Amino acid sequence: MNARTSKWLDYLPPVIAFVAALGALVGVSKWDEQAQGLAKIRPLGWAVLVVGTLALVASLLVTRRNHRIQATQKAVRDDIAALGKRQLLIGLDRVVCIFRDFSLWHGKMPEPESPIQMLEKERRSILAAINLNSLSPYADGKGSVKWWYMFEKTAREGSEQMVQALQIYVTFLDPTLIRAVTRLLNSDFLRVHLSHVHDIIDANTRDDPHRKVTFFWVSPEEMHRCGYEDFWDRVAEVLRLCSDGGTATDEPRFWREDRERP
């Protein structure tokens, strides 16, 4: 069915119904009380019946066409939403990749497989003991870089990727997911502490640029709470909402891209 035929089909049912209504208004009798069976229907009655049947068929065709268009549009929107979710997951992966990396856990604990494991006391103690002012196993174009630089770099880059994904796909994503991602991006641990680690380093190394600065704000001790638990709860929520068919009781695994480590 071409576009022109489809367009005219929209007008066909009301036109046919109008013609049937005019036939119904004609004063000539459409029913012969003296006849038997179908013979009771007079020619004008048959004409009205045919026109009414055409109106019904045309209406069914229009409804079927509309449902097909709606299904196609929904499939397209679902595909675009899936692309948006994937972009959000790629950004989220960038944010958490350092925490998941084997360099932190090798020889001490296995790599975490879910955000929930990041709340384990032993794992938090290992993180809290890291000297952020020491060299990491990573390097940029100028050579090796320190741990604090990598935590801040991945947090900022991942946040920017997630913001960009929201801007592009916001009209196609579920409002619940948009809210969850926004809450994650605005969490204190990500927005204030991870994205500005250099401020903490600068404040603690003014007298000695090589002074040891531990990752103390991830410590399980009550006095050091800086939104660490809330951050991982929000990461888990975004992972769950981005997973296909996820439910509220699922424990999502970390998003892993088949690409080089940061």
VOLOLUM-567108 format. One record per residue (C-alpha): y, x, z; residue in three letters; residue number from 1. Coordinates in nm, 3 decimals, decimal comma. Example, Ala and Ser with C-alpha at 12.3 -4.5 7.8 and 13.67 -1.06 7.14 Angstrom:
<rec <-0,450 1,230 0,780> ALA 1>
<rec <-0,106 1,367 0,714> SER 2>
REM end
This chain:
<rec <0,000 0,000 0,000> MET 1>
<rec <0,328 0,159 -0,115> ASN 2>
<rec <0,652 0,146 0,082> ALA 3>
<rec <0,810 -0,126 -0,133> ARG 4>
<rec <0,510 -0,358 -0,103> THR 5>
<rec <0,493 -0,295 0,269> SER 6>
<rec <0,861 -0,384 0,304> LYS 7>
<rec <0,824 -0,712 0,116> TRP 8>
<rec <0,520 -0,801 0,323> LEU 9>
<rec <0,749 -0,836 0,625> ASP 10>
<rec <0,932 -1,125 0,457> TYR 11>
<rec <0,628 -1,300 0,312> LEU 12>
<rec <0,499 -1,489 0,621> PRO 13>
<rec <0,831 -1,660 0,710> PRO 14>
<rec <0,893 -1,752 0,345> VAL 15>
<rec <0,548 -1,908 0,309> ILE 16>
<rec <0,583 -2,086 0,642> ALA 17>
<rec <0,918 -2,227 0,528> PHE 18>
<rec <0,759 -2,358 0,208> VAL 19>
<rec <0,480 -2,519 0,412> ALA 20>
<rec <0,739 -2,680 0,636> ALA 21>
<rec <0,919 -2,825 0,334> LEU 22>
<rec <0,590 -2,965 0,208> GLY 23>
<rec <0,532 -3,126 0,545> ALA 24>
<rec <0,871 -3,298 0,523> LEU 25>
<rec <0,794 -3,464 0,189> VAL 26>
<rec <0,744 -3,836 0,238> GLY 27>
<rec <0,436 -3,860 0,016> VAL 28>
<rec <0,120 -3,919 0,218> SER 29>
<rec <-0,114 -3,625 0,243> LYS 30>
<rec <-0,404 -3,817 0,396> TRP 31>
<rec <-0,610 -4,103 0,246> ASP 32>
<rec <-0,749 -4,313 0,531> GLU 33>
<rec <-0,981 -4,503 0,298> GLN 34>
<rec <-1,167 -4,196 0,169> ALA 35>
<rec <-1,450 -4,005 0,336> GLN 36>
<rec <-1,477 -3,634 0,436> GLY 37>
<rec <-1,265 -3,386 0,243> LEU 38>
<rec <-1,178 -3,659 -0,004> ALA 39>
<rec <-0,929 -3,785 0,254> LYS 40>
<rec <-0,703 -3,489 0,177> ILE 41>
<rec <-0,465 -3,572 -0,106> ARG 42>
<rec <-0,327 -3,307 -0,351> PRO 43>
<rec <-0,007 -3,257 -0,147> LEU 44>
<rec <-0,218 -3,211 0,165> GLY 45>
<rec <-0,423 -2,948 -0,011> TRP 46>
<rec <-0,103 -2,775 -0,120> ALA 47>
<rec <0,029 -2,769 0,237> VAL 48>
<rec <-0,308 -2,637 0,361> LEU 49>
<rec <-0,312 -2,360 0,101> VAL 50>
<rec <0,044 -2,257 0,181> VAL 51>
<rec <-0,032 -2,255 0,554> GLY 52>
<rec <-0,344 -2,045 0,496> THR 53>
<rec <-0,140 -1,798 0,293> LEU 54>
<rec <0,110 -1,775 0,576> ALA 55>
<rec <-0,171 -1,701 0,822> LEU 56>
<rec <-0,322 -1,433 0,599> VAL 57>
<rec <0,018 -1,274 0,541> ALA 58>
<rec <0,086 -1,268 0,916> SER 59>
<rec <-0,252 -1,104 0,985> LEU 60>
<rec <-0,181 -0,840 0,718> LEU 61>
<rec <0,161 -0,765 0,868> VAL 62>
<rec <0,011 -0,741 1,219> THR 63>
<rec <-0,265 -0,512 1,097> ARG 64>
<rec <-0,014 -0,295 0,912> ARG 65>
<rec <0,210 -0,273 1,221> ASN 66>
<rec <-0,081 -0,179 1,446> HIS 67>
<rec <-0,185 0,093 1,202> ARG 68>
<rec <0,170 0,233 1,194> ILE 69>
<rec <0,194 0,222 1,573> GLN 70>
<rec <-0,141 0,401 1,607> ALA 71>
<rec <-0,026 0,670 1,363> THR 72>
<rec <0,303 0,715 1,546> GLN 73>
<rec <0,125 0,738 1,880> LYS 74>
<rec <-0,114 1,001 1,745> ALA 75>
<rec <0,181 1,206 1,619> VAL 76>
<rec <0,361 1,174 1,954> ARG 77>
<rec <0,044 1,272 2,140> ASP 78>
<rec <0,006 1,581 1,919> ASP 79>
<rec <0,368 1,681 1,982> ILE 80>
<rec <0,326 1,619 2,357> ALA 81>
<rec <0,015 1,840 2,352> ALA 82>
<rec <0,219 2,118 2,191> LEU 83>
<rec <0,483 2,072 2,461> GLY 84>
<rec <0,222 2,096 2,737> LYS 85>
<rec <0,082 2,412 2,583> ARG 86>
<rec <0,426 2,571 2,574> GLN 87>
<rec <0,479 2,477 2,938> LEU 88>
<rec <0,145 2,633 3,029> LEU 89>
<rec <0,231 2,952 2,843> ILE 90>
<rec <0,556 2,974 3,040> GLY 91>
<rec <0,375 2,901 3,365> LEU 92>
<rec <0,116 3,165 3,283> ASP 93>
<rec <0,399 3,413 3,247> ARG 94>
<rec <0,531 3,323 3,592> VAL 95>
<rec <0,198 3,362 3,774> VAL 96>
<rec <0,029 3,635 3,568> CYS 97>
<rec <0,121 3,916 3,808> ILE 98>
<rec <-0,021 3,728 4,106> PHE 99>
<rec <-0,343 3,673 3,916> ARG 100>
<rec <-0,372 4,027 3,783> ASP 101>
<rec <-0,665 4,245 3,884> PHE 102>
<rec <-0,431 4,533 3,980> SER 103>
<rec <-0,341 4,350 4,298> LEU 104>
<rec <-0,694 4,255 4,402> TRP 105>
<rec <-0,925 4,521 4,255> HIS 106>
<rec <-1,152 4,653 4,527> GLY 107>
<rec <-1,016 4,413 4,788> LYS 108>
<rec <-1,070 4,056 4,671> MET 109>
<rec <-1,176 3,888 4,347> PRO 110>
<rec <-0,906 3,765 4,114> GLU 111>
<rec <-0,787 3,416 4,216> PRO 112>
<rec <-0,914 3,130 4,001> GLU 113>
<rec <-0,683 2,857 4,127> SER 114>
<rec <-0,342 2,824 4,295> PRO 115>
<rec <-0,516 2,702 4,611> ILE 116>
<rec <-0,671 3,048 4,660> GLN 117>
<rec <-0,324 3,201 4,669> MET 118>
<rec <-0,272 3,028 5,005> LEU 119>
<rec <-0,563 3,211 5,171> GLU 120>
<rec <-0,447 3,412 5,470> LYS 121>
<rec <-0,625 3,732 5,369> GLU 122>
<rec <-0,489 3,716 5,016> ARG 123>
<rec <-0,135 3,660 5,143> ARG 124>
<rec <-0,169 3,955 5,378> SER 125>
<rec <-0,265 4,179 5,085> ILE 126>
<rec <0,038 4,059 4,889> LEU 127>
<rec <0,269 4,105 5,186> ALA 128>
<rec <0,162 4,471 5,220> ALA 129>
<rec <0,259 4,564 4,863> ILE 130>
<rec <0,544 4,813 4,838> ASN 131>
<rec <0,764 4,645 4,580> LEU 132>
<rec <0,967 4,964 4,548> ASN 133>
<rec <0,664 5,163 4,428> SER 134>
<rec <0,552 5,212 4,069> LEU 135>
<rec <0,328 4,946 3,920> SER 136>
<rec <0,057 5,006 3,657> PRO 137>
<rec <0,289 4,851 3,397> TYR 138>
<rec <0,544 5,011 3,169> ALA 139>
<rec <0,824 4,911 2,936> ASP 140>
<rec <0,970 5,108 2,649> GLY 141>
<rec <1,122 5,359 2,891> LYS 142>
<rec <0,817 5,430 3,104> GLY 143>
<rec <0,656 5,300 3,423> SER 144>
<rec <0,832 5,025 3,615> VAL 145>
<rec <0,823 4,919 3,978> LYS 146>
<rec <0,643 4,620 4,121> TRP 147>
<rec <0,964 4,432 4,206> TRP 148>
<rec <1,077 4,463 3,845> TYR 149>
<rec <0,754 4,311 3,713> MET 150>
<rec <0,758 4,020 3,958> PHE 151>
<rec <1,118 3,940 3,868> GLU 152>
<rec <1,074 3,997 3,494> LYS 153>
<rec <0,774 3,767 3,457> THR 154>
<rec <0,931 3,500 3,680> ALA 155>
<rec <1,250 3,492 3,478> ARG 156>
<rec <1,083 3,504 3,138> GLU 157>
<rec <0,831 3,237 3,233> GLY 158>
<rec <1,103 3,011 3,374> SER 159>
<rec <1,307 3,049 3,056> GLU 160>
<rec <1,004 2,959 2,843> GLN 161>
<rec <0,940 2,646 3,052> MET 162>
<rec <1,305 2,539 3,033> VAL 163>
<rec <1,301 2,586 2,657> GLN 164>
<rec <0,982 2,380 2,628> ALA 165>
<rec <1,141 2,099 2,830> LEU 166>
<rec <1,449 2,102 2,608> GLN 167>
<rec <1,244 2,080 2,288> ILE 168>
<rec <0,972 1,835 2,394> TYR 169>
<rec <1,144 1,629 2,664> VAL 170>
<rec <1,130 1,303 2,464> THR 171>
<rec <0,754 1,338 2,413> PHE 172>
<rec <0,643 1,445 2,762> LEU 173>
<rec <0,544 1,212 3,043> ASP 174>
<rec <0,825 1,164 3,300> PRO 175>
<rec <0,585 1,258 3,580> THR 176>
<rec <0,520 1,596 3,416> LEU 177>
<rec <0,890 1,652 3,353> ILE 178>
<rec <0,960 1,583 3,720> ARG 179>
<rec <0,683 1,820 3,833> ALA 180>
<rec <0,806 2,104 3,609> VAL 181>
<rec <1,165 2,050 3,720> THR 182>
<rec <1,061 2,063 4,086> ARG 183>
<rec <0,870 2,386 4,021> LEU 184>
<rec <1,162 2,548 3,841> LEU 185>
<rec <1,393 2,455 4,128> ASN 186>
<rec <1,157 2,569 4,405> SER 187>
<rec <1,318 2,822 4,638> ASP 188>
<rec <1,039 3,077 4,602> PHE 189>
<rec <1,071 3,088 4,222> LEU 190>
<rec <1,442 3,026 4,171> ARG 191>
<rec <1,578 3,228 4,463> VAL 192>
<rec <1,320 3,485 4,570> HIS 193>
<rec <1,108 3,574 4,267> LEU 194>
<rec <1,385 3,554 4,008> SER 195>
<rec <1,619 3,771 4,220> HIS 196>
<rec <1,389 4,024 4,383> VAL 197>
<rec <1,634 4,301 4,295> HIS 198>
<rec <1,885 4,154 4,544> ASP 199>
<rec <1,636 4,200 4,827> ILE 200>
<rec <1,550 4,550 4,707> ILE 201>
<rec <1,918 4,648 4,682> ASP 202>
<rec <1,989 4,514 5,032> ALA 203>
<rec <1,709 4,724 5,180> ASN 204>
<rec <1,757 5,049 4,985> THR 205>
<rec <2,130 5,115 5,011> ARG 206>
<rec <2,079 5,425 5,227> ASP 207>
<rec <1,752 5,535 5,069> ASP 208>
<rec <1,668 5,422 4,713> PRO 209>
<rec <1,302 5,516 4,769> HIS 210>
<rec <1,258 5,324 5,092> ARG 211>
<rec <0,945 5,113 5,121> LYS 212>
<rec <1,015 4,741 5,079> VAL 213>
<rec <0,715 4,518 5,131> THR 214>
<rec <0,658 4,171 4,990> PHE 215>
<rec <0,721 4,035 5,341> PHE 216>
<rec <0,831 3,686 5,240> TRP 217>
<rec <0,480 3,591 5,126> VAL 218>
<rec <0,333 3,675 5,467> SER 219>
<rec <0,126 3,402 5,636> PRO 220>
<rec <0,335 3,447 5,950> GLU 221>
<rec <0,554 3,148 6,032> GLU 222>
<rec <0,872 3,355 6,061> MET 223>
<rec <0,855 3,461 5,698> HIS 224>
<rec <0,816 3,122 5,533> ARG 225>
<rec <1,027 3,108 5,216> CYS 226>
<rec <0,871 2,822 5,023> GLY 227>
<rec <0,557 3,016 4,925> TYR 228>
<rec <0,318 2,727 5,000> GLU 229>
<rec <0,541 2,473 4,827> ASP 230>
<rec <0,559 2,693 4,517> PHE 231>
<rec <0,180 2,706 4,472> TRP 232>
<rec <0,147 2,333 4,540> ASP 233>
<rec <0,390 2,271 4,256> ARG 234>
<rec <0,210 2,516 4,027> VAL 235>
<rec <-0,114 2,326 4,091> ALA 236>
<rec <0,058 1,995 4,016> GLU 237>
<rec <0,193 2,116 3,681> VAL 238>
<rec <-0,147 2,260 3,586> LEU 239>
<rec <-0,316 1,931 3,670> ARG 240>
<rec <-0,069 1,721 3,472> LEU 241>
<rec <-0,094 1,952 3,170> CYS 242>
<rec <-0,473 1,945 3,167> SER 243>
<rec <-0,643 1,685 2,949> ASP 244>
<rec <-0,795 1,409 3,156> GLY 245>
<rec <-0,701 1,572 3,486> GLY 246>
<rec <-0,710 1,364 3,802> THR 247>
<rec <-0,537 1,390 4,135> ALA 248>
<rec <-0,848 1,545 4,292> THR 249>
<rec <-0,894 1,818 4,032> ASP 250>
<rec <-0,842 2,181 4,136> GLU 251>
<rec <-0,703 2,332 3,816> PRO 252>
<rec <-0,796 2,683 3,719> ARG 253>
<rec <-0,525 2,929 3,631> PHE 254>
<rec <-0,405 2,905 3,272> TRP 255>
<rec <-0,528 3,209 3,081> ARG 256>
<rec <-0,405 3,312 2,739> GLU 257>
<rec <-0,609 3,552 2,526> ASP 258>
<rec <-0,336 3,809 2,505> ARG 259>
<rec <-0,245 4,145 2,649> GLU 260>
<rec <-0,158 4,172 3,014> ARG 261>
<rec <0,217 4,194 3,087> PRO 262>
REM end
